[in-house]
């Protein structure tokens, strides 16, 4: 069985001079991805109605080990992870 290339599935943003990835299937997957790449978990929101992430921990997703994913319709997809 062929192992999935997770980077191909994720959405990458340039954020504060670094790469930010969204689209994880779980908090555990995101945590493992960060650990393997000497990265860190960062909670973001898309608060301006556009596809522009901003650091926002107001929902306490990391602290509460929660995962959030929302869809806005068939032509537009919003992923938060």
N, CA, C and O of each residue as an XYZ file, in Angstrom:
324
protein
N       0.839     -1.191      0.000
C       0.000      0.000      0.000
C       0.880      1.248      0.000
O       1.844      1.339      0.760
N       0.548      2.177     -0.832
C       1.319      3.399     -0.976
C       0.969      4.388      0.131
O      -0.205      4.608      0.430
N       1.993      4.981      0.735
C       1.771      5.951      1.810
C       1.385      7.308      1.219
O       1.987      7.770      0.250
N       0.377      7.936      1.816
C      -0.099      9.235      1.346
C       0.956     10.322      1.580
O       1.598     10.359      2.629
N       1.126     11.197      0.600
C       1.972     12.375      0.775
C       1.081     13.471      1.341
O       0.341     14.121      0.602
N       1.151     13.672      2.642
C       0.246     14.584      3.337
C       0.356     16.015      2.807
O      -0.644     16.731      2.769
N       1.546     16.438      2.399
C       1.733     17.813      1.925
C       0.886     18.090      0.689
O       0.438     19.218      0.485
N       0.663     17.073     -0.134
C      -0.166     17.254     -1.328
C      -1.626     17.514     -0.982
O      -2.337     18.160     -1.752
N      -2.081     17.021      0.165
C      -3.479     17.195      0.592
C      -3.703     18.524      1.311
O      -4.804     19.072      1.269
N      -2.685     19.035      1.958
C      -2.826     20.244      2.772
C      -2.854     21.508      1.923
O      -2.404     21.520      0.777
N      -3.391     22.563      2.510
C      -3.380     23.886      1.893
C      -2.271     24.677      2.583
O      -2.224     24.737      3.811
N      -1.381     25.282      1.798
C      -0.245     26.029      2.352
C      -0.447     27.523      2.134
O      -0.797     27.966      1.040
N      -0.221     28.286      3.195
C      -0.257     29.746      3.152
C       1.101     30.262      3.596
O       1.768     29.628      4.414
N       1.516     31.402      3.068
C       2.686     32.099      3.598
C       2.159     33.015      4.686
O       1.288     33.848      4.434
N       2.683     32.867      5.895
C       2.155     33.577      7.058
C       3.319     34.026      7.925
O       4.088     33.194      8.407
N       3.457     35.310      8.126
C       4.541     35.848      8.960
C       5.904     35.256      8.587
O       6.652     34.814      9.459
N       6.216     35.252      7.302
C       7.507     34.781      6.771
C       7.759     33.293      7.022
O       8.909     32.863      7.109
N       6.712     32.528      7.137
C       6.831     31.082      7.301
C       5.670     30.416      6.582
O       4.791     31.102      6.061
N       5.654     29.111      6.547
C       4.558     28.384      5.914
C       3.544     27.954      6.964
O       3.907     27.496      8.047
N       2.285     28.106      6.632
C       1.178     27.699      7.487
C       0.375     26.674      6.704
O      -0.017     26.932      5.566
N       0.125     25.515      7.299
C      -0.619     24.457      6.632
C      -1.965     24.257      7.307
O      -2.055     24.254      8.535
N      -3.011     24.090      6.507
C      -4.334     23.754      7.013
C      -4.839     22.530      6.253
O      -4.278     22.146      5.226
N      -5.885     21.936      6.763
C      -6.488     20.799      6.086
C      -6.167     19.469      6.729
O      -6.299     18.426      6.089
N      -5.750     19.484      7.975
C      -5.439     18.246      8.676
C      -6.721     17.497      9.015
O      -7.776     18.101      9.203
N      -6.615     16.176      9.091
C      -7.765     15.338      9.416
C      -8.041     15.285     10.911
O      -9.130     14.890     11.328
N      -7.062     15.681     11.722
C      -7.221     15.658     13.173
C      -6.150     16.521     13.822
O      -5.163     16.896     13.190
N      -6.364     16.827     15.090
C      -5.354     17.565     15.853
C      -4.094     16.705     15.981
O      -2.978     17.218     15.898
N      -4.274     15.409     16.181
C      -3.117     14.516     16.301
C      -2.279     14.524     15.025
O      -1.050     14.520     15.090
N      -2.936     14.536     13.868
C      -2.197     14.576     12.604
C      -1.423     15.893     12.483
O      -0.272     15.897     12.047
N      -2.045     17.000     12.865
C      -1.381     18.305     12.805
C      -0.197     18.354     13.766
O       0.870     18.867     13.427
N      -0.396     17.818     14.962
C       0.673     17.816     15.965
C       1.863     16.981     15.472
O       3.009     17.407     15.610
N       1.608     15.817     14.908
C       2.677     14.963     14.389
C       3.408     15.651     13.236
O       4.637     15.609     13.168
N       2.661     16.281     12.334
C       3.243     17.003     11.207
C       4.190     18.094     11.716
O       5.305     18.235     11.213
N       3.746     18.862     12.710
C       4.576     19.936     13.264
C       5.826     19.382     13.934
O       6.923     19.907     13.738
N       5.667     18.332     14.717
C       6.815     17.747     15.413
C       7.858     17.210     14.445
O       9.056     17.391     14.663
N       7.419     16.556     13.384
C       8.345     15.984     12.405
C       9.109     17.055     11.632
O      10.170     16.773     11.074
N       8.592     18.260     11.593
C       9.217     19.337     10.818
C       9.727     20.470     11.699
O       9.988     21.569     11.209
N       9.871     20.210     12.997
C      10.320     21.230     13.955
C       9.462     22.487     13.873
O       9.964     23.608     13.965
N       8.170     22.280     13.699
C       7.225     23.395     13.631
C       6.435     23.508     14.925
O       6.818     22.947     15.952
N       5.342     24.230     14.865
C       4.486     24.393     16.037
C       3.039     24.496     15.581
O       2.756     24.877     14.445
N       2.134     24.152     16.479
C       0.719     24.315     16.190
C       0.344     25.765     16.396
O       0.805     26.407     17.340
N      -0.481     26.272     15.527
C      -0.928     27.654     15.597
C      -2.388     27.688     15.210
O      -2.772     27.173     14.160
N      -3.195     28.289     16.050
C      -4.615     28.404     15.742
C      -4.830     29.685     14.947
O      -4.356     30.756     15.327
N      -5.545     29.559     13.850
C      -5.826     30.713     12.995
C      -7.319     30.789     12.698
O      -8.064     29.823     12.860
N      -7.714     31.957     12.266
C      -9.076     32.168     11.800
C      -9.033     32.921     10.485
O      -8.054     33.600     10.176
N     -10.088     32.795      9.726
C     -10.235     33.545      8.481
C     -11.339     34.556      8.759
O     -12.510     34.317      8.465
N     -10.947     35.684      9.329
C     -11.885     36.610      9.943
C     -12.333     37.752      9.056
O     -13.279     38.460      9.404
N     -11.681     37.954      7.918
C     -12.029     39.103      7.073
C     -12.937     38.724      5.906
O     -13.154     39.530      5.002
N     -13.465     37.503      5.921
C     -14.329     37.069      4.832
C     -13.568     36.600      3.610
O     -14.181     36.240      2.605
N     -12.251     36.597      3.672
C     -11.408     36.163      2.568
C     -10.513     35.018      3.020
O     -10.604     34.553      4.157
N      -9.674     34.584      2.142
C      -8.783     33.462      2.414
C      -7.459     33.973      2.980
O      -6.391     33.640      2.467
N      -7.530     34.779      4.035
C      -6.353     35.377      4.650
C      -6.296     34.986      6.122
O      -7.014     35.569      6.935
N      -5.454     34.004      6.489
C      -5.417     33.573      7.880
C      -4.786     34.618      8.791
O      -3.835     35.304      8.415
N      -5.336     34.721      9.990
C      -4.751     35.560     11.034
C      -4.670     34.726     12.306
O      -5.543     33.902     12.575
N      -3.623     34.946     13.080
C      -3.490     34.210     14.333
C      -4.655     34.577     15.244
O      -4.909     35.754     15.500
N      -5.360     33.559     15.731
C      -6.554     33.786     16.544
C      -6.835     32.532     17.362
O      -7.277     31.520     16.817
N      -6.586     32.592     18.647
C      -6.826     31.431     19.503
C      -8.103     31.592     20.316
O      -8.260     30.940     21.348
N      -9.008     32.439     19.875
C     -10.227     32.737     20.635
C     -11.140     31.530     20.817
O     -11.966     31.520     21.729
N     -11.010     30.516     19.969
C     -11.868     29.339     20.094
C     -11.225     28.216     20.904
O     -11.847     27.176     21.122
N      -9.988     28.415     21.350
C      -9.278     27.446     22.202
C      -9.210     26.041     21.603
O      -9.270     25.052     22.333
N      -9.086     25.950     20.297
C      -9.063     24.642     19.644
C      -7.861     23.805     20.068
O      -8.006     22.617     20.356
N      -6.688     24.405     20.110
C      -5.493     23.648     20.502
C      -5.560     23.300     21.977
O      -5.297     22.157     22.353
N      -5.905     24.259     22.817
C      -5.964     24.028     24.260
C      -6.952     22.923     24.614
O      -6.712     22.153     25.545
N      -8.050     22.838     23.888
C      -9.079     21.839     24.160
C      -8.970     20.615     23.251
O      -9.839     19.744     23.258
N      -7.878     20.561     22.460
C      -7.621     19.438     21.557
C      -8.812     19.174     20.636
O      -9.217     18.031     20.427
N      -9.363     20.270     20.089
C     -10.521     20.167     19.200
C     -10.113     20.457     17.766
O      -9.113     21.125     17.502
N     -10.896     19.947     16.871
C     -10.678     20.117     15.443
C     -11.939     20.743     14.863
O     -13.053     20.361     15.224
N     -11.760     21.704     13.964
C     -12.910     22.376     13.372
C     -12.743     22.445     11.871
O     -11.675     22.788     11.363
N     -13.791     22.121     11.179
C     -13.770     22.177      9.723
C     -15.159     22.606      9.274
O     -16.156     22.018      9.692
N     -15.229     23.613      8.438
C     -16.526     24.124      7.984
C     -16.532     24.256      6.472
O     -15.509     24.553      5.856
N     -17.696     24.033      5.887
C     -17.858     24.204      4.444
C     -18.910     25.283      4.200
O     -19.959     25.295      4.844
N     -18.622     26.187      3.265
C     -19.521     27.302      2.987
C     -20.402     27.053      1.770
O     -21.209     27.917      1.425
N     -20.281     25.934      1.123
C     -21.099     25.642     -0.048
C     -20.321     24.848     -1.062
O     -19.125     24.617     -0.889
N     -20.984     24.423     -2.123
C     -20.326     23.546     -3.089
C     -19.193     24.208     -3.883
O     -18.302     23.508     -4.365
N     -19.206     25.515     -4.029
C     -18.168     26.194     -4.808
C     -17.065     26.810     -3.958
O     -16.083     27.321     -4.498
N     -17.211     26.769     -2.643
C     -16.226     27.397     -1.772
C     -16.019     26.534     -0.544
O     -16.988     26.094      0.075
N     -14.803     26.294     -0.192
C     -14.483     25.442      0.946
C     -13.615     26.223      1.935
O     -12.609     26.820      1.550
N     -14.004     26.215      3.196
C     -13.233     26.855      4.262
C     -12.713     25.735      5.160
O     -13.504     24.943      5.672
N     -11.412     25.656      5.356
C     -10.839     24.636      6.229
C     -10.136     25.310      7.389
O      -9.330     26.221      7.198
N     -10.440     24.867      8.567
C      -9.737     25.338      9.770
C      -9.234     24.093     10.457
O     -10.002     23.165     10.710
N      -7.956     24.064     10.759
C      -7.451     22.911     11.471
C      -6.277     23.312     12.335
O      -5.701     22.471     13.025
